[in-house]
């Protein structure tokens, strides 16, 4: 049985008539309310009135006054309202009624149970709807917070990448580039299986080579970034292409901060006969972040071009 917070008009009317018939005397009615925990101040004037002049008030009037006062008390009388209702619904001793009231009392009691059950069902549905609504709002808030967190992190990655291009100290730039790539790919929802680390070599006084391993759409990608003074050539890219071809099912991504020579592009096209490899420009990635586009979608576009058009280097964003 569901207990309603307040008696509805329909339930209040049924309760008044039912309680009036369940007990023979006016004092019996007051005793019922006292047993249900109704505070003495709620019935004090009614008790005094019965003591002074029993004929001045009827049983239905007594019940009405008590129930209306409990309703008006709101949360202060919540426990009392529930206990009164519980005792009425669970009433079994109809011998306490006048014989002419027993049949009607049973009929009224059945009507009360129907009202309480219908109300209870409504309350349950309302509570379920509230719970679902709260859950939905919480999910929306979580998604919004996650979206805002991701936007903030991507903005930080964009700014960090932009600073790398303007950094004149090559060694300081070297120390930052691996962290920038790790953060960028992770924030973009691309699994970094092996973090990007600097494995440098020296050429014309510029030390640059960053390696890492990514996983996206079920495929593993060996990634290498070079930040050379000149464009990346065939010799620069060949070692990475060999590493990819030596690993069955592994794909390759090469990122250059200084572009590619025609011989490097030709080497990548030749490698497509044996493996999947794409060439990217770091500046394109920086532009992508400036435009607020998705890095994962950007990579998928480049990979499709390599697979469908045998073009490892689809320039632009």
N, C-alpha and C positions, 0 to 999 in steps of 0.2 A: 504494500500500500504506500502511495506517495503522499506525503504531508505537504499541503499547500502553505505558503508563507502567510496568506491572509484568506479569510473565508470570502468566497465570491458571493454576490447577491443570491444566486441560485442555491448555493450550498448553505448560506446563512438561513434562508427560508426553510429548507429541509431540516436543518439542525434544530431550529426553534420548535417546529411541530413535533419532531421525533423525540427530543429530550422531554418535552412536555407530556408525552404519552408513555415514556419509559418508567416514570415514577408517579406514585399515587399522590403524594403530598408535596406541598410547597417546600417544607423543610427537607424532604428527601432530595428535592432538586438541588437545594443549596448544599446539602451534604455531598452530593455527587460532584459539584464543582470544587468543593473543598478537597475532596479525595484526589481530584485531578491536579491539585497544586495551585488553584486560583487563589491569589492573595486576598486576605481578609478585607483590605481596603476597597476591593472591587465590589464586594457584596455587603459591606457593613451597613449601608443605608437600607438595603433590602431586608436584611435580618431584622433591623430595628422596626421597619414598617410592618413586617409580619407579626412581630411581637406585640406591637401596639394595636394593629387592626388587620387581622388575617384576610378579611374580605376586601381590603382596599387594593389588592393586587392579585393578578391571576398567574398561573404557572407559565403560560406563554410569554407574559410580560416580563416575568423574572428572567426567563431564559434569554429573551431578546436583549434585555438591558446588559446582562452579563456578557453575552457574545459580542454585542456591539462595542462594549467597553474594551474587551480584549482586542477586537479589530483595530480600534482607535489607538491602542497603545503601541502599534507597530512592532518593532523588533523587541521591545521590552517584554512583550507578552508572547513571543514566538513559542517558547517552550510550553506555556500554558495552553495556547491554541492547539498545538500538536497533541498534547496529552488528552485534552477534551475530545478531540476528534478520534484519536486512537481508541479511547474507552467507548465511544459511541459505536464505532465500526466493529469492535470486538465484543459488543454486548451480547450476552447469551441468556441471561436469567429473565425471561419474559413473564415469569410468574410474579415479578415485582410490579407488573403493570396491572391496571384495571382490566378485567376480562374483555370488556368491549373495546379496549385499546390495543390488545395484543396483535390482532391481525393487521391493523393499520400500521402499528409500530414496525412490524416485520417488513411490510411493504415499503415504508419510508426508509428503513435501514438499507434495503436493497437499492433504492434510488440513490442514497448517499454514496454507497460503494461504487455505483456506476459513475457518478459525477467525479468522485475522487480518482478513480482509475483513468477516466478520460482526461482529467486535469493533469494527472501524473504523466500520462503519455505525452501530452502537450509540453509539459515541463521538461521531460526527458528529450523530446525532439528539439526544444528550444535550447537546452543546454548543449546537446550534441552539435547544433548549428553554431552556437557560440564558440564551442571548442574548436570546430572546424575552421570558423572564421579567425579565431585567435591563432590557430596553427598556420593558416594561410598568410595572415599578417606577419607572423614571426618568420615564415619562410621568405616572404617578400623583403622584410627588413634585413634578413641574413644575406639574401642575394644582392640587395642594394649596397650593403656594407662591403660584401666581397667585390662587387663591381667598382665601388669607390676605392677600395684598397688596391685593386689591380690597376685602376687608372693612375693612382698615385705612384705605384711602383713603376709602371711603364713610363710615366713622366720623368721619374728619377733616372730610369735607364736611358731615356732619350737625352736628357741633359748630360748624363755621364758620358755618353757616346759622343755628343757634340764637343765636350771638353777635350776628348782624346784627339780630335782633329786639329784643335787649336793649341795642343800641348807641344811646346818647342823642345822640352826635355825628353828625349827618346827613352831613356831609362825609366823615368817616372811614368811615361805612357805605357811602357812594357809591363810595369808592375800593376797597372789598373785594367788593362784590356781583358785579361782572363776573367776577372771578377765581373766586369761589365757583361761579357757574353754569358757567363753562368746565370746572372740575374735576369738578363733579357730573355733567354730561352725558357727558363723556369717560370717566369711571370707570364709568358705567352702560352703556357700550358703544354710545352714540349718537354718530355722527360729527358733530363740530363743524367744519363747512366754513368758516365765518367766525367767529372768536372773538367772544365777547360783549364789547362795549365800551360805555362810558358816553357817551351823547349827551344830556346833560341840558338841561332847561329849568326855569325857576323859576316856582313857583306857591305862593303863601302861604308863601314862605320855604323851600319844600322842593324840592330839585332832584333829579329822578329820571327817567331813561328809559334802559333798557339794551337794545341790539339785538344779535342774532346770527343765524346761519343754521345749521340742523341738517339732517342727512340720516338718515332711518330708513326701513327697508323699501322702499327705492327711491324715496322721495318727499323733496322738498326743503321745508323749513319755515322761513318767516321768523318769527323769535321777537322779541317785545317784552315787556319787564318794566317795570312802573310801580310806584313806591313813593310813593304820594301820602298826604297827610294825610287826605283824604276818599276815599270809594269812587270807583272809576273810572266816569266817565260816558260818554254817547254821544260828546261832543266829544273826549274823551280817546282813545277807541278808533277813531274814524272814520278818522283818517289812516292807521293801520295796516291797516284793512280795505281802504282804497283801494289801498294798495301791493300787497296780496295779489291783488286782483282785476285789477290791471294786468299781472300776470305769469301767463301761461298755464301751468297744471299745477303751480303753486306753492301750497302750503298755508300756513296761518297758525296760530301759537300765541300767545296773549296771557296773560301772567302778571301777576297783581295781588297786591300785599302788603296791600291794604286792601279787597278785595271789589269788587262791581260794583253799579251802580244798575240799576233795571228798564229804564231807557231804553238802557243799554249792552247788556243782554242782548237787548233787542228788535233793536238794530242788528246784533248778531251773528247772530241768527236770520234776519234779512233777507238778510244776506251769504251765508248757506248756499245761497241760490238760485243763486249764481254761483261759489262757491268753498268749500273745506273750511276751517273755522276752529274752533278750540276755545279755551275760556276756562278758565284754571286759577287756583287760589289758591296762593300761595307757602306759606301755612301748611299746606295739604294735602300739599305736597311735603315739608315738614319733618316732618309726622306720618308720612308714608310711610317716611321714612328711620328714624324712631324705631321703627317696626314691623318694619323689616328687609325691606320689600317692594321689588320691582323697579320702578324708574322707567320703564323701557321698556314694561313690561306696563301700568303705570298710564296712560301716554300712549295706548297702543293701545286701552284700554277707553274713554277719553274720545273718541278718534277714531271708534270704532265707534258710539258714541252719537250723534255729530254726523252720521254718514253714514246710519245706519239709522233714527234717531228724530228727526232734525232738531233735536237738542238740543245746542247748542254748549257748554252749561255743566252738566255732570253733576257735582253737588256731592258732596263726600266722597271718601274714599280707597277 
